[in-house]
Amino acid sequence: MRLGKTISLVAVAGVMAGCTSTGGVRHPSGPETVAPEKALVLPPPGGPSIVSVVERKRGNGVEQTISLFTSSSVPGQNFLKAQFFGASGANPGIGDANFSMINESGIAREVARSVPGVPMATSATFLQNAYGPFGYASGRSRAGDACIYAWQQIRSSAAANTQARNFGMIQLRLRLCDARATERQLLGMVYGYTITGTFDGPTWNPYGSPPPASASLGRTGEPIYPDEGGYRPSPMPIGYEPAPVVIRSRGTAPVRSDPGPKPAQGTAPLPAPIGPRVPLPSEVPQTSAAPEAAAASLKQSARAIGVTVPSPDCIGDAAAVCRR
């Protein structure tokens, strides 16, 4: 009897659940494409354009893969990946993203996976952009394409975390290959990108407290000059413009004019001549006219210029004879 009552109660509960369900269709939680304007990180002005943005929400943050314009023979797509780690349970019903610190072995696997077939070397120089220190590896493919893979972790100091503030963290990855750009031009992308994403509340601020003003402000004996004065090092160029592609028609070789003999190394080139060329005394004057025309031309050029001086025989009474 008890078993029969239990079965009937389960059946009644199932019927009631079926009646209350809406039967609507929805997308399961997973990656979705968002508009480029909603990218959490933007390239610098003049940098590669955004092709698409794929966003995946996590229980403790958001992850975006921003695909960038690619002009390279290296397999793969240029991208800028951003991971925002915040409070657990920020997006209920979704699992948290696994967090791992940046280490050498993990970066080596990322580089091999993101830039296949290109020998990459990690830079040992300490560099930092507006958000703090970063690292990168660079290399060139067999076709001569320049590639970089950069990584950065933005997190406040441990001293700031002890005050129950500034717990958020951002991790960035950049893969950039270009057939007509240099390594330094590609590196300008790391110095120029802008992080537009933020966390709710100061508790998860990943940047820490703002630094105080410089102690030299208002102090005697501490002159401050404009940036264009030249005493500061030149900043890193932001963005890059690849060289134009040379288009050649099929079956025709590029025509190159002969520049003539090159000047010796260390000497300045001679300026271009102005006016007609004057022949040397040892040179024979060349003319394409007939001999009679050339002789007439020489005879005409030999005429005196100015007033004609008469002969002594034509002075006085003999002038009439000369006029005849």
ABEGO torsion letter per residue (X at the ends): XAAAAAAAAAAAAAAAAAAABAGBBBBBBBBBBBBAAABABBBBBGBBBBABBBBBBBAAEBBBBBBBBBBBABBEBBBBBBBBBBBBGABBGBBBBBBBBBBAAAAAAAAAAABBGBBBBBBABBBBBAAEBBBBBBBBBAAGBBBBBBBBBBBBBAAAAAAGBGABBBBBBBBBBBAABBAAAAAAAAAABBBABBBBEAAABAAEBBBBBBAABGBBGBBBBBAAAGABBBBBBBEBBBBBBBBBBBGBBBBBBBAEBBBBBGBBBBBBBBEBBBBBAABBBBBABBAAAAAAAAAAAABBBEBBBBBAAABEAAAAAAAX
